[in-house]
């Protein structure tokens, strides 16, 4: 299966689209300077102990205190706290925990008041980003993820991914990691480590240990809240988790970002360095590779998927509800049971895609078209389990109930991806009144005249709907664009953008920075 990554770099945001067989399956919007991302490690301060919840609220710099439950402290919490106290107070720059004696594990049925107090400095990791009105969810069971392995400080266990099917390979990896792991560190071996050589695993393990220990070399005198170790940005995280032999292309529209990604790819998989491609076209990158059109068709309340069948997707605070509808398909098949099975099977593929695309988490309830035969219901359940194997997010699926409902729980660690696909009326701009469309070209030229005079522009890019662009560029002797160039003594480039409203137009400079008017 071909996998492609299309990355649109803007001034304030980076949009990342993951395509499988040219079909959009994941979409991420990442701020250029993100805060409180999953995996970030902070030095926090305990604000309040809540014995009734067996939890604490911790200040990590977010506007609302983050939540830390006793069960998320991790069994090695006392050892971690001892190491933190040592690093905060010790005068030496060389902080090594491989020689430290581990403390006794905390009681898994204990109380939060036994180990924490208000005002205490504590090391925490973001487990869930701030969602809705809630602050971040924290854990003190620290994990540093690499491409092939995950490092667990103050653990002594070596675990191997269950997705590696060969028992012989599992045994090899377990024996290998036990022999090279440093003292006081545990390791989780990831699926991509299968058949990897010891040199690769040892090199990554050493880099993770260095990343962990170097964060404490200058921690002395630091006051919380403070970010100690930042997780990779989402682009690098997707590459780290997804890059494999079927990863065909990575398209980026920013030269600096393209260089950074190429360096990262060369680090983790040198043979794949050539798949990173810098896009320099004038057409927006998402439009060039068909992402924009898929976004418009994949978000929203109604999603069509096959031969008139469609989904109705509703989001509430408590859960997500998906209703499967056959549309006009019911007229094309005489057997109602067969029709229901065909539509439901097709719906399963689209629902699995929608869960990943919108990053829907929590409880998802799916109302399939009624089927009477149990073997058909079982077929739907097995198909859902099969297609959801591609979803890296933890999830659990229950068989269909007697009412034809399927329940899915999916881990929720980030806010759901929600894109409004409804567009403002291109004629009235939402006012209910319209200006004469015949004056559109005059409005564009008047705006051009104002911008050229005000900003002393020598060149400008005007993006507009393809129909309007075609009108402005038509003709050889009476070309509107050339007339404007002579009149305003400014080089003008017209770029058609199909995602624009019919009467929408925008101005950009030669570096693609938008010019406000």
Beta strands, then each sheet from edge to edge (+ up, - down):
strand 1: 3-9
strand 2: 13-20
strand 3: 23-31
strand 4: 41-50
strand 5: 55-59
strand 6: 66-69
strand 7: 121-128
strand 8: 137-139
strand 9: 144-145
strand 10: 149-153
strand 11: 158-160
strand 12: 185-189
strand 13: 226-229
strand 14: 247-252
strand 15: 276-278
strand 16: 302-306
strand 17: 309-315
strand 18: 319-325
strand 19: 362-367
strand 20: 395-397
strand 21: 405-410
strand 22: 459-464
strand 23: 491-496
strand 24: 505-508
strand 25: 514-515
sheet 1: 3+ 2- 1+ 14+ 15+
sheet 2: 6+ 5- 4+ 7- 8+
sheet 3: 6+ 5- 4+ 13-
sheet 4: 9+ 10- 12+ 11+
sheet 5: 16+ 17- 18+ 19+ 21- 20+
sheet 6: 23+ 22+ 24- 25+
end
